[in-house]
């Protein structure tokens, strides 16, 4: 949080570079997750405790992995 506050008060070039770095890092994290409905995703969900599933994950699992 403090990093963001300091970022907002810095020079525009530094701010733009830091924002680009944060965006690239976020995109890198989301690119690692398998696509919903793929065999890898179904396997990952099967290994995850069902109590930790969200309602959307449970619905997607039923749609893509159980009722193919």
N, C-alpha and C positions, 0 to 999 in steps of 0.2 A: 504494500500500500504506500509506504513512504517512497519507494522507488518511483511510483507513478506521480506522486506529488512533486518530487524533484524533477522528473521528466517534463512536467508541464511548465516549469519555470526556466528550463534551459533553452539554449539557442535552437532555432528551427531545424538546422541541419542535424544536430545531435538528436533532437526529438524524432525527426523522420527516420533516422537510422535505427534508433532504439525501437521504434514502432514496427519497422520492417523486420527487425530481428525477432521481436515477440511474435509477429504474425507467422514468420517462417517456422519458429519453434512450435507454435500451436498447430500449424498445418502438418508438421512432421509427426506430431503425436496422433493426430486423427487418421493419418494415412496408414498407420499400423493395424488398425482394426479391420477384421475381415468384413466383407459386404454382407448385409443382412440377408439371410436366406441361402447363403452359400454353404457348402459342406463343411468348410472350416468354421463358419459361424455356428452351425448346428452342433458341431463337436464341442466348441468352446462353451456354448450354453448348456450342453449336457453335463459338462464337468463343473459348471458353476452351481453352487447350492441354490435350489429353487426358491428358497426364502429370500435370496438376494435379487431375484429378478424383478424388474419393473412390470407394470401392467402391459406396457407396449411390447416389452421383450417376450412376455408370456404369449401374447396374441400373435406376434411374429413367429415365435417358435412353433406354435400350433399350426399356423397357416403354412409355413415353409418346410417344417421338419417332420410334422406328424401327418398332416393331410396333404401330401404331395399329389 
